[in-house]
Amino acid sequence: EETRKAAEKAEKERTEWWERAELLTGRSRSDANAARQERAAALASGRSRQGANQSLPGNGESVVITDDDGAVLFPKPKTKADALDYSVWDKWVPDDPVSLEEMQRAKDKIEEDRNAEFERANPDFCRQFKDDQEKREQQREEKERKAERLREKGNQLFRRKNLDAALTVYFESLKLVPWSCATLGNIAQVYLKSENYAKAREFCDRALFLDSDNVKALWRRSRACTAMGDLVNAAEDLGFASLIDPANQDVERELRAIRAELTEAAAESRIAEHRGNSSLTAELRGNASNQDPEHLAAALEQVLRDPAGHISVNQRMCEAIGKGHANAKALRVDQALAVDGLNALLSPESENESRAQIRVLMRSTGALETLAIWASNGCGGSPVQTLLARGFAQSKRNTTMVREARLIETALEEWPAKPYLLDFFVELSTFQEFQSEIAAAPQLVTALGAALQACGNVERCSRAARIVSELAARPDSRAILSENIRRASSSSPNSQKDEMVFLLEQAWADQASSATWQSEAGAALANLFQDPHMRCMSDGSTLIEGLLLGAHEQSSAQSLALNLAALVNLSIDAGSRSRAELAKRPQALDRLFACVVGKDPASKGQADICQPLRSRAAALLSRVFADRSRFPDLVAEFLSRNPGAADQLALLLPADTAPQAGQDLGLVEHLVRTIAAILQTNNHLSRPAVARVFGQLKDMGRQAACGSRDVIKGSHQLAGNISQCAVSLAAVPETASLQITRTDAIPALVKLLQYCEDGPTRKNAAIAIAKLARSGDENLRVIRSLRGMEMIVELGNRLIS
């Protein structure tokens, strides 16, 4: 009886909540679902978040202007009118934005006057109405404060794992503020922890009805749907969440896993249908030529041309492996063909459906178990190791089988004694779900160090470096790997020779290293140096020597680009040792400059390689110049070797516009930063170069005038450096007297002063305006007409107060 009453109470609460919610928002649940579909389509098609929001019910209405009688003035129906019909001239209503804004202001003024007149005529009523409104507002605020206190109390109980008490407190909070998305989400999380997935889904539904973009609610509802076996809706929620927050790695990882499960489930159904086909069964069981290597090779060739629909051949390949002898020392011809064929079909370039079918068949035919034994014994070499990793990765059920058999743990323990397992971990490290587990293994650093020290085996060194590169590519596994490396280095008796960073850097110093080995080592270092602890292990001298060696040997653009990527990440910190090492080597700075301006042979190749190469070279150059206070003569000496460097760099900037699609925003930022540093030593630029610099300044001002504060805020370094260039150029009489200074530079500086929220940028803009005001009466007139001096005074008064 108590259970029945509790269920009735819960159902009543649910019904009442949804009725009130639909009444409050003015839309039904079906309307909300339709709006969500439209929102998802808008995001998927690349529309902006703001534009997509404006298209939804309840998220804003289109502007409609009416007259006092309610007649619509805007938007007007588009009808073709006769221009000579004089009878309609007096009915014409302008539809340009300026006129419409003036009309709206006039209408608002009339409404304000009417309200003021009503208040004067009914003072008592208006006073009482305002008092009641204020009282209700105070009561609402008090309810919200009390509800928030209760929610925080519930959070504390939840953290203590007291779920029942937390749920009671959350419901008390919800009674006070029924429309709190945070409280609804907290209740859903409690039900998830309690494994009451239906209730968790219900409260996620409520939160998403109020806020369709709530990523946490989408994530929680997908978890509930997954637990209930509703993978389709779980994938839909995660897909929508990934559109809202593309940078959320947890959402992306879970979405890939669920999509893989759906694909595998579809593959299982298709395989079951084929197995029920009597003619296919007879072919598999009765045709003796199925095991013939030549017959299998011919079938495999056909499958590789068209991977879809060849379940019978895929099954034959899996069975050839699954029925193999566990203690075999070498593969039979048909088994070797099967391993190579399945590797090709499981490659990342293959279709998802084909990969899912093969993983199902590998599980059902026993091929996974056989491959695990072969891999442990070293049978079949690299292809078997690769196929094993591809066979269970990205398949939840296959991974569960492998984990239950402790295959990964066993392989990690045996790795140092069985170097051939390196190929297995090369492939496994490319899958995100295993990266943290591999990076945390205590034996990892020892095994990788042994592989990297095998100088005579370039292939082995390259594969070890690739594992480091893959594990260091993601923040979570990179942090674990960094801790593991530091722990191993501190306990090593010969720490310098055993340090992984040291071993990787030797690839650049060793002239006998192959291009592949250098590239893999460069990628590994570039990823490792994103961790601050790894940056402390190197001063970059070995990489810089490699840069200088490449200048003489004309190394490939790709190899040089990876070298520069490692140096860029190594030199992130101001005052770093790598910046000091670069400053000590004039030849290195000259080569970086040559790469930026396109004079280096390596910077004259494919755009997809040379563009990041030039951007990285510009980043290094700008960072070294940014530390010029440590090296007072650095810029002057550089200019003596490279006269006109500032002009050459400025002419690389886009002409009077922001960088368009395909142009590197980072390159522009680093170019401006380098120019700003040079101009503080030598502030003379040619007129074409000045025009390019002022073009960037004008574009920053244009963004500010359009209200693009987010853009200015996101590009505050660029805005600060371009305004610093303006300060230097404003001190040059020839530049200050140019017409472009009055037409482009001064208006842009005033707009930055008025709209930009970055303090250094506003300070630079004020200094430049003050310098230009003193440079001539014409400039002063323009500044006064734009209220530039008044803004400087207002800014000063605010700072003083």
C-alpha positions in Angstrom: 0.0 0.0 0.0 2.8 2.4 0.9 4.5 1.6 -2.4 1.3 2.3 -4.3 0.8 5.6 -2.6 4.4 6.6 -3.2 4.0 5.8 -6.9 0.8 7.8 -7.1 2.4 10.8 -5.4 5.4 10.6 -7.7 3.1 10.4 -10.8 1.1 13.4 -9.5 4.2 15.4 -8.9 5.4 14.6 -12.4 2.1 15.5 -14.1 1.8 18.8 -12.3 5.4 19.7 -13.0 5.0 19.1 -16.8 1.7 21.0 -16.9 3.2 24.0 -15.2 6.3 23.8 -17.3 4.4 23.8 -20.5 2.3 26.7 -19.3 5.3 28.7 -18.2 7.2 28.2 -21.5 4.2 28.4 -23.8 5.2 25.2 -25.7 4.6 21.5 -25.5 7.1 18.7 -25.2 6.6 17.9 -28.9 7.4 21.6 -29.7 10.6 21.3 -27.6 11.7 18.2 -29.4 11.0 19.8 -32.8 13.0 22.8 -31.7 15.8 20.6 -30.7 15.9 18.9 -34.0 16.0 22.3 -35.8 18.8 23.4 -33.4 20.8 20.3 -34.1 20.4 20.7 -37.9 21.5 24.3 -37.6 24.6 23.4 -35.7 25.4 20.5 -38.0 25.1 22.8 -41.0 27.6 25.3 -39.6 25.2 28.0 -38.5 26.3 30.2 -35.6 25.0 29.4 -32.1 23.3 32.8 -31.9 21.6 32.4 -35.3 20.4 29.0 -34.4 19.0 30.2 -31.0 17.1 33.0 -32.7 15.3 30.5 -34.9 13.8 28.6 -32.0 10.5 29.2 -30.2 10.9 31.0 -26.9 14.5 32.1 -27.7 13.6 35.5 -29.2 11.2 36.8 -31.7 11.8 38.6 -35.0 11.5 42.4 -34.8 8.0 43.6 -35.6 7.2 47.4 -35.7 3.6 48.5 -35.6 1.8 51.8 -35.5 -0.6 52.9 -32.8 -3.5 51.0 -34.5 -1.6 47.8 -34.6 -0.9 47.8 -38.3 2.4 46.2 -39.1 5.0 48.6 -40.4 7.9 46.2 -40.5 8.5 43.7 -41.9 6.4 44.7 -44.9 5.1 42.2 -47.4 7.2 42.3 -50.5 4.9 43.5 -53.3 5.8 44.9 -56.6 4.4 48.4 -56.8 4.2 50.9 -59.7 6.6 53.7 -59.0 4.3 56.2 -60.9 1.3 55.3 -58.7 1.2 58.7 -56.8 -1.7 57.5 -54.6 0.6 55.2 -52.6 3.4 57.7 -52.0 1.9 59.1 -48.8 1.6 55.5 -47.5 5.3 54.7 -48.1 7.2 53.5 -45.0 11.0 53.4 -45.1 12.5 50.0 -44.4 16.2 50.9 -44.1 17.8 50.0 -40.6 18.5 53.6 -39.6 14.9 54.8 -40.3 13.5 51.8 -38.6 15.6 52.4 -35.5 14.5 56.0 -35.4 10.8 55.0 -35.7 11.2 52.4 -32.9 12.8 55.1 -30.6 9.9 57.4 -31.3 7.4 54.7 -30.5 9.2 53.9 -27.3 9.2 57.6 -26.3 5.4 57.8 -26.9 5.0 54.7 -24.7 7.2 56.2 -21.9 5.2 59.4 -22.0 1.9 57.5 -21.7 3.2 55.5 -18.7 4.4 58.7 -17.0 1.0 60.4 -17.6 -0.7 57.3 -16.1 1.5 57.4 -13.0 0.8 61.1 -12.5 -3.0 60.4 -12.8 -2.9 57.4 -10.5 -0.2 57.9 -7.9 -1.6 55.6 -5.1 -2.3 52.7 -7.4 1.1 52.9 -9.0 2.9 53.2 -5.7 1.0 50.1 -4.3 1.7 48.2 -7.5 5.4 49.0 -7.3 5.5 48.0 -3.6 3.8 44.7 -4.3 6.2 44.0 -7.2 9.2 44.8 -5.1 7.9 42.6 -2.3 7.3 39.7 -4.7 10.8 40.1 -6.1 12.3 40.0 -2.6 10.3 36.9 -1.8 11.5 35.3 -5.0 15.1 36.1 -4.3 14.8 34.8 -0.8 13.4 31.5 -2.2 16.3 31.2 -4.6 18.9 31.8 -1.9 17.3 29.2 0.3 17.0 26.7 -2.6 20.6 27.2 -3.4 21.7 26.6 0.2 19.7 23.4 0.2 21.2 22.4 -3.1 24.8 22.9 -1.7 23.8 20.9 1.3 22.6 18.1 -1.0 26.0 18.3 -2.9 27.9 17.8 0.3 25.7 14.8 1.2 26.2 13.4 -2.4 30.0 13.7 -2.0 29.8 11.7 1.2 27.8 9.1 -0.8 24.7 9.6 1.4 22.4 9.3 -1.7 19.0 9.0 0.1 19.6 12.1 2.3 20.9 14.0 -0.7 17.8 13.2 -2.7 15.5 14.4 0.0 17.4 17.7 0.3 17.4 18.2 -3.5 13.6 17.7 -3.6 13.2 20.3 -0.8 15.2 22.7 -3.0 13.1 21.8 -6.0 9.9 22.7 -4.2 11.1 26.2 -3.7 12.5 26.7 -7.3 10.9 24.1 -9.6 12.7 25.4 -12.7 16.3 25.0 -11.5 18.2 23.1 -14.2 21.1 22.6 -11.7 18.8 20.9 -9.1 17.1 18.8 -11.7 20.5 17.6 -12.9 21.6 16.8 -9.4 18.6 14.7 -8.8 19.2 12.9 -12.1 22.8 12.2 -11.0 21.6 10.7 -7.7 19.2 8.4 -9.6 22.1 7.4 -11.9 24.3 6.5 -9.0 21.3 4.5 -7.5 20.9 2.7 -10.8 17.3 4.0 -11.1 17.8 4.8 -14.8 14.1 5.6 -15.6 13.9 8.3 -13.0 17.3 9.7 -14.1 16.1 9.9 -17.6 12.9 11.7 -16.5 14.7 14.4 -14.6 17.2 14.9 -17.5 14.1 15.3 -19.7 12.9 18.1 -17.4 16.3 19.9 -17.4 16.5 19.7 -21.2 13.0 21.0 -21.6 14.1 24.1 -19.8 17.6 24.3 -21.4 18.1 22.2 -24.5 21.8 23.1 -24.6 22.6 21.6 -21.2 25.5 19.4 -22.0 25.6 17.8 -18.5 21.9 16.8 -18.8 22.5 15.4 -22.3 25.5 13.4 -21.0 23.5 12.0 -18.0 20.5 11.1 -20.1 22.8 9.3 -22.6 24.2 7.3 -19.6 20.7 6.4 -18.5 19.7 5.4 -22.0 22.8 3.2 -22.4 22.1 1.4 -19.2 18.5 0.8 -20.3 19.7 -0.5 -23.7 18.5 2.4 -25.7 21.7 3.1 -27.6 20.0 5.0 -30.4 18.7 7.7 -28.2 22.0 7.7 -26.2 23.9 8.3 -29.5 21.5 11.1 -30.4 22.0 12.9 -27.1 25.8 12.6 -27.3 25.7 13.7 -31.0 23.8 16.8 -30.0 26.2 17.4 -27.0 29.2 17.2 -29.3 27.7 19.8 -31.6 27.2 22.2 -28.7 30.6 21.5 -27.1 33.0 20.1 -29.8 36.0 20.4 -27.5 34.5 18.0 -24.9 36.7 14.9 -25.2 34.6 12.8 -22.8 31.5 13.3 -25.0 33.4 12.5 -28.2 34.9 9.3 -26.7 31.6 8.1 -25.4 29.9 8.9 -28.7 32.5 6.9 -30.6 32.0 3.9 -28.3 28.2 3.9 -28.6 28.3 4.3 -32.3 30.7 1.4 -32.5 28.3 -0.7 -30.4 25.4 0.2 -32.7 27.5 -0.7 -35.8 28.5 -3.9 -34.2 24.9 -4.8 -33.3 23.9 -4.2 -36.9 26.8 -6.4 -38.1 25.7 -9.2 -35.8 22.2 -9.1 -37.2 23.6 -9.2 -40.7 25.9 -12.1 -39.9 23.0 -14.0 -38.3 20.9 -13.5 -41.5 23.7 -14.9 -43.6 24.3 -17.8 -41.3 20.6 -18.7 -41.7 21.1 -18.8 -45.4 21.3 -22.6 -46.3 23.2 -22.1 -49.5 25.9 -20.0 -47.7 26.2 -22.6 -44.9 26.6 -25.4 -47.5 29.3 -23.3 -49.2 31.2 -22.8 -46.0 31.0 -26.4 -44.8 31.1 -28.4 -48.1 33.5 -26.6 -50.4 36.9 -28.1 -49.7 38.6 -25.5 -51.8 37.8 -22.9 -49.1 41.0 -23.8 -47.3 43.1 -23.7 -50.4 45.5 -20.7 -50.2 45.1 -19.8 -53.9 41.3 -19.8 -53.6 41.5 -17.7 -50.4 43.9 -15.3 -52.1 41.6 -14.8 -55.0 38.6 -14.3 -52.7 40.6 -11.8 -50.6 41.6 -9.8 -53.6 37.9 -9.4 -54.5 37.0 -8.4 -50.9 39.7 -5.7 -50.8 38.3 -4.2 -54.1 34.8 -4.1 -52.6 34.8 -4.7 -48.7 31.0 -4.6 -48.3 28.9 -7.8 -48.4 31.7 -10.4 -48.3 30.7 -12.0 -45.0 31.5 -15.5 -46.1 35.1 -14.7 -47.1 35.6 -12.7 -43.9 34.4 -15.7 -41.9 36.7 -18.0 -43.7 39.7 -15.8 -42.9 38.7 -15.6 -39.2 38.2 -19.4 -39.0 41.6 -20.0 -40.6 43.1 -18.2 -37.6 40.7 -19.5 -35.0 41.4 -23.1 -35.9 45.1 -22.6 -35.9 47.4 -24.4 -33.5 48.1 -22.5 -30.4 51.7 -23.5 -30.1 52.6 -22.9 -33.8 56.0 -21.5 -34.4 55.1 -20.1 -37.8 51.9 -19.3 -39.8 50.6 -21.5 -42.6 50.1 -19.8 -46.0 46.4 -19.5 -45.6 46.8 -18.1 -42.1 49.3 -15.5 -43.2 46.9 -14.5 -46.0 44.1 -14.2 -43.5 46.2 -12.1 -41.1 47.2 -9.7 -43.9 43.7 -9.5 -45.3 42.0 -8.8 -42.0 44.7 -6.2 -41.2 43.8 -4.4 -44.4 40.1 -4.6 -43.7 40.5 -3.3 -40.1 42.7 -0.3 -41.1 41.3 3.1 -40.1 40.6 3.8 -43.8 38.1 0.9 -44.1 34.3 1.3 -43.7 32.9 1.1 -40.1 30.4 -1.7 -41.1 33.1 -3.9 -42.5 35.3 -3.4 -39.4 32.4 -4.2 -37.1 31.6 -7.4 -39.0 35.2 -8.7 -38.7 35.4 -7.9 -35.0 32.2 -9.9 -34.4 33.6 -12.8 -36.5 36.9 -12.7 -34.6 35.0 -13.0 -31.4 32.7 -15.8 -32.5 35.3 -18.0 -34.3 37.9 -17.9 -31.6 40.4 -15.9 -33.7 40.9 -13.4 -30.8 42.1 -16.1 -28.4 44.4 -17.7 -31.0 45.9 -14.3 -31.9 46.6 -13.6 -28.2 48.6 -16.8 -27.8 50.5 -16.2 -31.1 51.3 -12.7 -30.0 52.6 -13.8 -26.7 54.8 -16.5 -28.4 56.1 -14.1 -31.1 54.5 -16.2 -33.8 53.6 -14.2 -37.0 55.6 -11.1 -36.1 54.3 -7.6 -36.5 51.1 -8.4 -38.5 49.8 -10.7 -35.8 50.5 -8.0 -33.1 48.8 -5.4 -35.2 45.7 -7.5 -35.9 45.3 -8.4 -32.3 45.2 -4.8 -31.2 42.8 -3.8 -34.1 40.6 -6.8 -33.4 39.5 -5.8 -29.9 40.0 -2.1 -29.8 36.8 0.0 -30.3 34.7 -3.1 -29.6 33.2 -3.1 -26.2 32.5 -6.9 -26.0 35.9 -7.8 -27.5 37.7 -5.5 -25.1 35.7 -7.0 -22.2 36.9 -10.5 -23.3 40.5 -9.3 -23.5 40.4 -7.5 -20.1 38.9 -10.6 -18.4 41.8 -12.6 -19.8 44.3 -9.9 -18.5 45.9 -9.8 -21.9 47.0 -6.2 -21.7 48.4 -6.5 -18.2 50.3 -9.7 -19.1 51.7 -8.1 -22.3 52.9 -5.1 -20.3 54.6 -7.3 -17.8 56.3 -9.4 -20.5 57.2 -6.5 -22.8 60.8 -5.8 -21.5 61.6 -9.6 -22.0 59.7 -9.9 -25.3 60.7 -6.9 -27.5 58.5 -8.2 -30.3 55.4 -7.0 -28.3 56.5 -3.5 -29.3 54.3 -3.8 -32.5 51.3 -4.7 -30.4 51.6 -1.5 -28.3 52.3 0.6 -31.3 48.9 -0.2 -32.7 47.2 -0.2 -29.2 48.5 3.3 -28.3 46.6 4.8 -31.2 43.3 4.0 -29.4 42.3 6.6 -26.8 40.6 4.1 -24.5 43.9 2.3 -23.8 46.3 5.3 -23.7 46.1 6.1 -20.0 46.4 2.4 -19.1 49.6 2.0 -21.2 51.1 5.3 -20.0 50.7 4.3 -16.3 52.5 0.9 -16.7 55.7 0.9 -14.6 57.5 -1.2 -17.2 56.7 1.3 -20.0 59.7 3.6 -19.6 62.1 0.8 -19.3 60.8 -1.0 -22.4 60.7 2.2 -24.5 64.2 3.2 -23.3 65.6 -0.1 -24.3 64.0 0.2 -27.8 65.2 3.8 -28.2 68.8 2.8 -27.3 68.8 0.1 -30.0 70.6 2.5 -32.4 71.3 -0.2 -35.0 67.6 -0.9 -35.4 66.0 2.2 -36.9 62.6 0.6 -37.3 62.5 -0.3 -33.7 63.5 3.2 -32.6 60.9 4.8 -34.8 58.1 2.5 -33.4 59.1 3.3 -29.8 59.0 7.1 -30.6 55.6 6.7 -32.2 54.3 5.1 -29.0 55.6 8.2 -27.0 54.0 10.5 -29.6 50.6 8.8 -29.4 50.6 8.7 -25.6 51.7 12.3 -25.3 49.1 13.6 -27.8 46.3 13.8 -25.2 46.4 15.7 -21.9 45.3 12.9 -19.5 47.7 10.3 -20.9 50.5 12.9 -21.3 50.3 13.8 -17.6 50.5 10.1 -16.6 53.4 9.5 -19.0 55.3 12.6 -17.7 55.0 11.4 -14.2 56.2 7.9 -15.2 59.2 9.4 -17.1 60.2 11.6 -14.2 59.9 8.8 -11.7 62.1 6.5 -13.9 64.7 9.3 -14.4 65.0 10.1 -10.7 65.6 6.4 -9.9 68.0 5.7 -12.8 71.8 5.5 -11.8 72.7 7.1 -15.2 69.8 9.5 -15.5 71.1 11.6 -18.4 71.6 8.6 -20.8 68.4 6.9 -19.7 66.2 10.0 -20.0 63.7 9.5 -22.7 63.8 13.2 -23.7 67.6 12.9 -24.1 67.3 9.8 -26.2 64.7 11.3 -28.5 66.8 14.5 -28.9 69.8 12.5 -30.1 67.8 11.7 -33.3 68.5 15.2 -34.4 72.2 15.1 -33.5 72.7 11.7 -35.2 73.4 12.4 -38.9 72.9 8.7 -39.6 69.3 8.9 -38.4 66.7 8.2 -41.1 64.0 10.7 -42.0 61.4 8.5 -40.5 63.2 8.2 -37.2 63.8 11.9 -37.1 60.1 12.6 -37.8 58.8 10.2 -35.2 61.2 11.6 -32.6 60.2 15.2 -33.5 56.5 14.4 -33.1 57.2 12.7 -29.8 59.2 15.7 -28.5 56.6 18.2 -29.7 53.8 16.4 -27.8 55.9 15.7 -24.7 57.0 19.4 -24.4 53.4 20.4 -24.0 53.9 19.2 -20.4 55.7 21.8 -18.2 57.6 19.1 -16.3 59.0 17.7 -19.6 60.1 21.2 -20.7 62.3 21.4 -17.6 64.3 18.4 -18.9 65.7 20.2 -21.9 67.3 23.5 -22.9 66.7 22.8 -26.6 70.4 23.0 -27.6 70.3 19.6 -29.3 67.2 20.6 -31.3 68.8 23.9 -32.2 71.9 22.1 -33.4 69.5 19.9 -35.5 68.0 23.1 -36.9 71.5 24.4 -37.9 72.5 21.0 -39.3 69.3 21.0 -41.4 70.4 24.4 -42.8 73.5 22.8 -44.2 72.0 19.4 -45.2 68.8 20.9 -46.5 66.6 18.6 -44.5 63.0 18.0 -45.6 60.3 20.5 -44.8 58.3 17.9 -42.8 61.3 17.0 -40.6 62.1 20.7 -40.1 58.4 21.5 -39.3 58.4 18.8 -36.5 61.7 20.2 -35.2 60.2 23.6 -35.0 57.0 22.2 -33.4 59.1 20.8 -30.6 61.0 24.0 -30.1 57.8 26.1 -30.1 56.3 24.0 -27.3 59.6 24.0 -25.4 59.8 27.8 -25.6 56.3 28.5 -24.3 57.4 29.8 -20.9 58.8 33.4 -20.8 62.5 33.3 -19.7 62.9 29.7 -20.7 66.4 28.2 -21.3 65.4 27.4 -24.9 64.8 31.1 -25.7 68.3 31.9 -24.3 69.9 29.2 -26.4 68.2 30.5 -29.5 69.3 34.1 -28.7 72.9 32.9 -28.5 72.9 31.5 -32.0 72.6 34.2 -34.7 72.6 31.6 -37.5 69.5 29.9 -35.9 67.6 33.3 -35.8 68.6 34.0 -39.4 67.3 30.7 -40.6 64.0 31.2 -38.7 63.7 34.6 -40.5 64.5 32.9 -43.8 61.7 30.4 -43.2 59.2 33.1 -42.3 59.8 35.2 -45.4 60.1 32.2 -47.7 63.8 32.3 -48.6 64.7 29.0 -46.9 64.5 26.0 -49.3 62.4 24.1 -46.9 59.7 26.8 -46.9 59.1 26.5 -50.6 57.1 23.3 -50.9 53.6 21.9 -50.2 51.4 24.4 -48.5 50.1 21.9 -45.9 53.7 21.6 -44.6 55.2 24.9 -45.3 52.4 27.0 -43.8 52.8 25.6 -40.3 56.6 25.7 -40.8 56.5 29.4 -41.4 54.1 30.0 -38.5 56.2 28.1 -36.1 59.4 29.9 -37.2 57.6 33.2 -36.7 56.4 32.1 -33.2 60.0 31.3 -32.2 61.3 34.5 -33.6 58.7 36.6 -31.8 59.3 34.8 -28.5 63.0 35.4 -28.6 62.4 39.1 -29.4 59.8 39.3 -26.6 62.7 38.5 -24.1 64.9 41.2 -25.6 65.3 42.8 -22.1 67.5 39.8 -21.3 69.5 40.4 -24.5 69.7 44.2 -25.0 71.6 44.1 -28.3 69.7 41.2 -29.8 67.4 43.1 -32.1 70.0 45.6 -33.3 72.4 42.8 -34.2 69.6 40.9 -36.0 68.8 44.0 -38.1 72.4 44.5 -39.0 72.4 41.1 -40.5 68.9 41.4 -42.0 68.3 45.0 -43.0 64.7 45.8 -43.9 63.4 42.8 -41.9 60.5 44.8 -40.5 59.4 45.8 -44.0 59.6 42.2 -45.3 57.6 40.9 -42.3 54.9 43.6 -42.6 54.4 42.9 -46.3 53.4 39.3 -45.4 50.4 40.7 -43.5 47.0 40.6 -45.3 46.2 43.9 -47.0 43.6 45.9 -45.1 41.5 42.9 -44.0 41.4 40.2 -41.4 43.0 36.9 -42.4 40.6 34.9 -44.6 39.9 31.2 -44.7 43.1 29.3 -45.5 45.3 32.0 -43.9 47.1 31.2 -40.6 45.8 33.5 -37.8 48.8 32.4 -35.6 51.2 33.5 -38.3 49.6 37.0 -38.4 49.8 37.3 -34.7 53.5 36.3 -34.5 54.4 38.6 -37.4 52.8 41.5 -35.7 54.5 40.6 -32.4 57.9 40.5 -34.1 57.3 43.8 -35.9 56.3 45.4 -32.7 59.6 44.3 -31.1 61.7 45.5 -34.0 59.9 48.9 -34.2 60.9 49.6 -30.6 64.6 49.5 -31.8 64.1 50.9 -35.3 60.7 52.5 -35.9 61.0 53.2 -39.6 58.8 51.4 -42.1 58.2 51.9 -45.8 54.8 53.3 -46.9 53.5 49.9 -48.2 54.6 48.3 -44.9 52.8 51.0 -42.9 49.7 50.4 -44.9 49.7 46.7 -44.1 50.2 47.4 -40.3 47.5 50.0 -40.3 45.3 47.6 -42.3 45.4 45.2 -39.3 44.8 48.1 -36.9 41.8 49.1 -39.0 40.4 45.6 -38.9 40.7 45.5 -35.1 38.8 48.8 -34.9 36.2 47.5 -37.3 35.6 44.4 -35.1 35.3 46.6 -32.0 32.9 49.0 -33.7 30.6 46.0 -34.7 30.4 45.0 -31.1 32.6 41.9 -31.6 34.0 42.1 -28.1 34.5 38.4 -28.0 36.7 38.6 -31.1 38.8 41.4 -29.6 39.0 39.5 -26.3 40.1 36.3 -28.0 42.7 38.2 -30.0 43.9 40.4 -27.2 47.6 39.6 -27.9 47.2 40.6 -31.6 45.3 43.7 -30.5 47.9 44.6 -28.0 50.8 44.1 -30.4 49.2 46.0 -33.2 48.5 48.9 -30.9 52.1 48.8 -29.8 53.1 49.1 -33.4 50.9 52.2 -33.6 52.7 53.7 -30.6 56.1 53.3 -32.3 54.9 54.5 -35.7 53.1 57.5 -34.1 56.5 58.8 -33.0 57.7 59.0 -36.6 56.8 62.4 -38.2 56.7 61.0 -41.7 54.3 58.3 -40.7 52.1 60.6 -38.5 51.7 63.0 -41.5 50.4 60.3 -43.9 46.7 60.5 -45.0 46.3 56.8 -44.1 47.1 57.7 -40.5 44.0 60.0 -40.4 41.7 57.8 -42.4 42.6 54.4 -40.9 44.8 54.5 -37.9 43.2 57.3 -35.8 39.6 56.0 -36.1 40.7 52.4 -35.3 42.6 53.6 -32.2 39.6 55.5 -31.0 37.4 52.4 -31.5 39.9 50.2 -29.6 40.0 52.7 -26.8 36.2 52.8 -26.6 35.3 49.1 -27.0 38.3 46.9 -26.3 38.3 45.3 -22.8 42.0 44.5 -22.8 43.9 46.9 -20.5 47.3 47.0 -22.4 45.6 47.5 -25.7 43.6 50.5 -24.4 46.7 51.9 -22.8 48.6 51.6 -26.1 45.7 53.2 -28.0 45.6 56.1 -25.6 49.4 56.7 -25.9 49.3 56.5 -29.7 46.3 58.9 -29.9 48.2 61.4 -27.6 51.3 61.2 -29.8 49.4 61.7 -33.0 47.5 64.6 -31.4 50.8 66.4 -30.8 52.1 65.6 -34.3 50.0 68.1 -36.2 46.8 70.2 -36.3 45.1 67.9 -38.9 45.5 64.9 -36.7 44.2 66.7 -33.7 41.2 67.8 -35.6 40.3 64.3 -36.6 40.9 63.0 -33.0 38.6 65.7 -31.6 35.9 65.0 -34.1 35.9 61.4 -32.9 35.9 62.3 -29.2 39.3 60.6 -28.8 40.6 63.1 -26.3 37.4 63.0 -24.2 37.6 59.2 -24.0 41.2 59.4 -22.8 40.1 61.9 -20.1 37.2 59.7 -19.1 39.5 56.7 -18.9 42.0 58.6 -16.8 39.3 59.7 -14.4 38.0 56.1 -14.0 41.6 54.9 -13.2 42.1 57.7 -10.7 38.8 57.1 -9.0 
